[in-house]
Amino acid sequence: MQKFEKKELKKKSENLSDWYNDVILKAELADYAPVKGCMIIRPYGYNIWENIQSYLDKKFKNLGVKNAYFPLFIPNSFLHKEKEHVEGFSPQLAVVTIGGGEKLKEPLIVRPTSETIMYDAYAKWINSWRDLPLLLNVWNNVIRWEKRTYLFLRTTEFLWQEGHTAHATSAEADSFARVILDIYKKFDEEELAVKIIAGEKSGAEKFAGAQSTYSLEALMPDGKALQMGTSHLLGDNFAKVFNIRYSDKEGKQQFVHQTSWAETTRVIGALVMVHGDDHGLILPPRIVPVQVAIVAIPIKSDQKEKDIFVDKIKNELSISGIRVEMDERYEDSVGRRFNYWEVKGVPLRIEIGEKEIKEGFLTVFRRDTFHKEKMNLVNFVQKISDLLDKIQVEALDRHRKFTEENTHTVDDYQEFKKIMKGKRGFIKSFWCENKECEAKIKNETKATSRVLPLDAPEEKGKCIYCGKAAKYRWYFAQAY
């Protein structure tokens, strides 16, 4: 473990954006790369991504999804087969025109997403109803050239998983897309402790080339919404372009119906922004790389006795499945070592010094509340486990409360504009679903339609902008 050099952390309470970048660097989640718009994910940050991968990969495999890998380079002609798709990505494409010192016969696109390269293969692999459903997922990186970047939240290169499935019917595909959405929602809420609003995107906000897009939206501390993940019903749009057909049980040729879905490293950005404070990160126990940090304090008496005591505590916690790290950097002051773990957002710190060893107890510090308690050694492993569970639940409760307090039901456009000029947040308003109204609202307030909740009741109302009849209240917010 490296020596910790204490540096003053910027205050979240004073400037969220400055604090966000600062805490990511000082907590050693990531660093800036030499290439503009890219970032280096450091081991602590990548460990979080590995925990995300581990959870989602198991859930996908339980559905019968298999992992695969497809090339980074995509022939330019593939991307141009689907008009909406290429138009949606054109401004962000990175294009390779020279390879091996020679001009390429056809430019290659550096993967912005894998639909086209994968569906060319699907057309070869799918012939009969027996080949369906085809359920594949890939863990990879993608390139989307960004002008304005933000660590984790918006970078030119990012890591993600993208799932692509083919089904016999539209109903089957839609059902699968919703199942994936539910997996994402449970993960975001139960593991990341981030309150989610799940729903369907408008026509203007849906994925390029999709029939429908289902999205997960979370409210950040500055009142802006962050898209946490998406699941798309592609219908037979891409199947027709790439000629992905199958013979049904009657021997008739049919186009497949498809889905695609993804969650990215941007959820780590949400994790940081939602749960941190002026002292650093506050990471929920289920996703954090280190759940308990044991800080051994130098003692004047028998060092061997201390080592035996500390090792016993660490081993018993580790055996129970709790992720523990020992801190014996005696060259650093105790205060510096405490600060190190506070910045990194480790949920619990156990302090062990001369008094704890002699009297047989643990001093346990909660990162989220800064509360310290003396914990008896009887059933201490279960007590620590219960405390971690409590911290996890309370983290989601805090963000749920924040989201509810900053969600406004609005029927007057002037009030809508006033909220958007102030503290922002989610606004639930009737909208007639006309593109022109949506565009004008965005132009005048910076708010975009985020989602129509899947369980939204049909009501009688008037569009927040034009006053015409509207059936549903949509969620609006300024987005990242």
N, C-alpha and C positions, 0 to 999 in steps of 0.2 A: 504493500500500500504506500502510495507516494506521500511525501510531506505536504501538508496542506498550508497554502499561503492564503491567509484571510484577506479578502478584498471587500470593500464596502459595496453592498448590493443596493441598486436603485429601488425606489419605493413603488410598489404596485398602487398604493393609495394616491400617489401623486401623478404618475404617468404610466398607464397600462402598457403601452407599446414599448417604451424604453425598458421598463421592468421585464417584460416578456423576453426580449432579446438578451438582456443581461443575465437573467436567471438561467436561461438555456445554456449560455456559455459557462457560467460559474458553477452550475450543477453538473457540468460535463456531459450534457445530453448530446450536444452537437457543436460544430464549429463551422466557420465560413470556409468555403473551398476557393482555390485560385481561379476557378471558372465562375464567372458571374451568374448568379441565380442557382448555383448548386451548393450543397452542404455536405459536410462530413458528419456522419452519424457515429458518435463515439460509443465505446462499449456499454456505458450505462444506458444510453438511449437505445442502442441496438438490443440490449437485454429486454427492454420493454417491448420492442417490436417482436422479439422471439416469443415472449409470453402471449402477445396478441396472436401470432401465428399458431402457437400451440393450441389455444382455445378454439379458434375458428377452424383450423384444419381438422380437428376431431369432429366438430359439428358437421362439417361438409362431408366427411367420410361416412358419418352415420347415415347420411342421405344417399349414399352410393356414389358420391362424386369422387373422381380420381384425379390425381395431379399429373400434369404434363408440362412440357416446355416447348415453345415455338420461337422462331428466329427473331432477333432484334431488328433486322432489316426487312422492309416490306416493299415489294415492287410498286412504283408510283401508279401503275395502271390499276392495281388492286384497289387502292384508296379511291380512285375516281369512278369506280363502278357504281357506288351508291352516292347520289348527288347530295342529299342532305348531310350525309356523313362527312364527305370531304369539305363541304362548305363550312361545317361546324368546326373543323380542325385546321383548315388552311392557314390562318394567321399564326398558329403555334407550331407548325411543322419544322423539323430539322431535316434537311435534304442532303444526301451524299451524292455527289456527281463525279468524284474521282476516286478510283480504287487501284492500288498497286502502281500509282504514277500515271495511270491512263484514264481518259474520260470514259465513263460507263455508258453502255448503249442505252440503258434505261436508268434514270435516277432512282435511288433507293430512299425510302422514308425511314427515319429512325423511329421506331415504334412509339406512337402516341397512345395506342390502345390496340388490342389484338384481333378485333372482329374479323377484319379482312384476311389476314394471314391464316387464321384458324378456319374460316369458313371455306376457303379454297380446299383445305384438307377434308372438311366435313363432307363436301360434295363427292369426294372419292370414297369415303368410308361408309356413308349411309346409302343403302340401296333398298332395304326391305324394312317392313314394320318390326322385324326381329332385331334390327340395329338400334331401335329406339327404346327408351330415351338415351341419348348420348350426353353424359354429364362430366364435364371436364373443368378443372381449375388450374390456373397457373400463378405461381409466385414470381414476380419479376419486377423490373424497373421500366419506367416509361419516360419519354421526353416530350414536354410541351413548353415551347419557348415562351417565357413570361417576361414582361417588361418591368413589372413591379413584383418583387419577391419578398417572402416573409418566412423565416425559418419554420419548417414543418408545414405551415399552413398553405404556402404557395411557393413552390420551387420549380425550376425548369426540369430537374430530374427528381422523381420520387419513387418510393417503393410502394407496392400494393399487391393485392391478390385480385385477379379478375376471373370470374366464373362464366362459362359459356355452355349453355345446354340446348339440346334440340329435342322436340317432342312431337307426338303425332297430332295433337289438337291444340287449339288456342286456349281452351279451358285448362288443360293440363299445364301448359306453359305459364299461364297467369297464376295458377295455384302455386307453382314452384317458385315463381318470382316473389310471391307474398310470403312463402315459407322462409326464404332467404332473408327478406326484410325483417321478419320476426326474430331470426337468429341475430342479426345485427343489432336490433333494438334491445334484446335481452343482454347482449354483450356490452353494449354502450352503457346501459343502466346498471346492470348487476356487477360488472367487472370494472368499468371505468368510472362508475358512479356519476354519470352525466344524464340528466333528465332529457328525454327525447320526445319530439313531436313527429309522429310518422304519418305520411300521407302521400297523395299523388300530386305530381308537378303539373303546372299548366302547359299548354301547347308551346308557349314561348320558352319555357324553362326546361322542357324535357330534353333528354339525350338525343343528339343528332342521329336521325334514322330510326328512332324508337317509336313504337305505337303508344306506349305509356311508360312513364318513369315514376317509380315509387322512391321516396326520399326520406331521410332521417335528418331532422333539424334540431340544433341545440343553441341555446341562448348564451352568449358570452358576457362577461362582466361589463363590457362597454355598451351593451344593448344591441349588438349586432348578432346576426344568426350565422352559424357555421354548419355547412352541409357535412354530415358525418359519414354518410354512405348512401349508395343508391342501388336499386335493383330495377332492371328494365325489362319490360315485355316488348320484344322486338317484332312480334308477329311473324309474318312471312316475308317482310320487306327484304331482308338480306338473303333469305332462301331463294327468292325469285332472281335476285341479282347474281348469286353464285350458283344457281341451279341445284339447290340441295333438295332432292326429291327422294321419295321412298314408295315402294309398292305396298298398298294396304292389303288387308286380308282377302279382298275381292280381286286383287291383282291390278287395281287402278293406281295410276301415278298421282301422288299428292306432294305438295310442298310441306316441309317441316315448319313448325312454329318454335321460335327461339327466345331465350332469355340471356341477358348478361348482367353481371352484378359485381360490385367492387367496394372495398374499404381500404383506405390508404394510411400512410404514416401521418397524415394530417390529424388523425385522431389523437396522436401524441401531443400535438399543439393544443388541442381542446383540453386534454388532461392537465397540461401546464396552466393554461389560462383560467380554467374553471376553479381549480382547487388551491392554487398558490396564494401566498400572502407576502407581506413586506419582508419576511425573514427567509423566503425561498419557496421551494416546492412543497406541496402537501400531496403525497401520492396515496391513492387508495390501496389497502393491503393486498388485494387479490392480484393486482397488476404490477406492483412495485418489485424491482429486482431484489432488494433487501428489505425484509419485513421488520427485522429486529437488529439493531446495532448494539453490541456489547462493548462498552467503553471501560477498559480496565484502568483503574487509577493506581499509581505507584503507592506502595506501602512500605513502612519502615520495618515491619516484622518479617516473619518467615515467607520468603518469595515462593518457595515450593508449595506451601499451603495455599497461597493465592492462586497459583497455576492450577492446582488440583480442583479448587472451588470453581474457577472460571471455566475450565474445560468441561466439568460436569454439567454446568448450566448450558453451555453451548451445545454439547453432545445430546443432551436430553431434548432440547428444542429442535435440533436438526433431525433427530430420529423421528420426531412427531410430524415432520414435513414442513416445519416453519423455516423460512429462508433467513439464515443468520450470518452476520459477519462480525468478526472480532477486530477490535481496534486496540492495538498495543503500541501505538506510536508515542512512546514516552518522551521522545525528544520535543514533541509539541505540547503546549500547555493544555490543560483539561478544557479550558474555555474554547480554545481553537478547535479542539476535536469535537466538542459539542456542536459548535457552529457548523462544522463540516457536514455533519449528519442532518442538521436542521435545513441547510441549504438544499441538500439532496432529497429532502422530503420523506425520509425513512419514518414510518409510522410510530415505531417504539424504540426508545433508547433505554438500555439497562446499564446502570452505573454500578460498578463493583469496586469498592475500596476497602480499607481496613475495618471500618465499622460494619459494613455489610457482611464481611467474612466472620468477624467475631460474634455478631449477634444473630447471624443466620437469616438474612432477609435480602431482598433485592430492591433497589431504588429504580422505579419504572417511570419514564417520562413520555407523555403523549405529545407528539409533534403538532397535532391539529389544535389542541387546546392549551398547550404548555403546562398541563397539570402533571404534578409529580406525586407518586404514592409509594408507600412502603409495602412491599408484597411479601407475605409469608411464603416460605419454600414449600409448604404443604400444597400439593396439586398445582404448583406454579405453572407448569406447562399448559394445563387446561385453562388456568386464569389468563395467561397470555393469549391463548387461542381465542377465548371468549372476548377479550379486549380488542383483538384485531377484527373480529366479526362486528363488534359494536362500532368501531371506527368506520368500517366499510358502510354500514347502514346509515350512520349519521352523515357521512359525506354525500350520499345520494339525497338524503333528507334536506340538507342545506341547499343543494342545487335545485331540487324540486321547489322548495320554498321561494328561492330567488326567481325561478322561472314564473311561478304563479303570481308573485308580486309585481312582475314586470310584463305581464300579459294583459293587454287592454282590449276590452270590447268597445268598439267605436262605431257610431252611426253618422257622425258629422265630419265632413271632410276637413273643415278648419281645425277641429280637434285632432284629427289624424295628422295634419301638417305640424301642429304645435308639438305633439309627442315626438315626431320624427326630428324636429329641430332641437328638442331637449334631450331627455335621457334615453330615447328610443325604446327598444323592446319589441316584443311580439304584439301585433295589432290584429285582432279578429274583426273583420269587416265583411259585409255583403259585397259581392262583386258579380257583375253580369257575365263575366268570362269573355268579354270582348277584348281583343288584342289592343285596340286603340286606347281603351281606358287603362289597361295594364301599363302600356308604354308611357302614357301621360303621367300616371301616378309615379312611375320610376323617375321620369325626367324632373318632376316637380318636388319630389320628396326623397329620392334615392332608395325608396322602399320597393322591393320586388315581391311578387307573390311567392311565398315559400312552399306551402303545401295546402291541399285540401285534406284534412284528416280522414282516414279511411272510415271512421265511424261518425263522421259529421252528419247530423240530422238535417233532413230537408225542411226548410222553413220558408216563410213568405217575407221578403225584404226588398229593399231598394239599394241598387249599386252605390257604393260609397262615393263614386266619382260622377256618374252621369244620371243617377236617380232612376234608371230603368229597373224593371223587375229582376230580382235575383233570388236564387234558391238556397245558396250556401254561404256560410261565413268562411272565408279563406284566411290563412295566416299570412300576414305581410311583415316584412322586416328589411332593414338594410343588411346586406350579406357581405361576408368576407370574400 
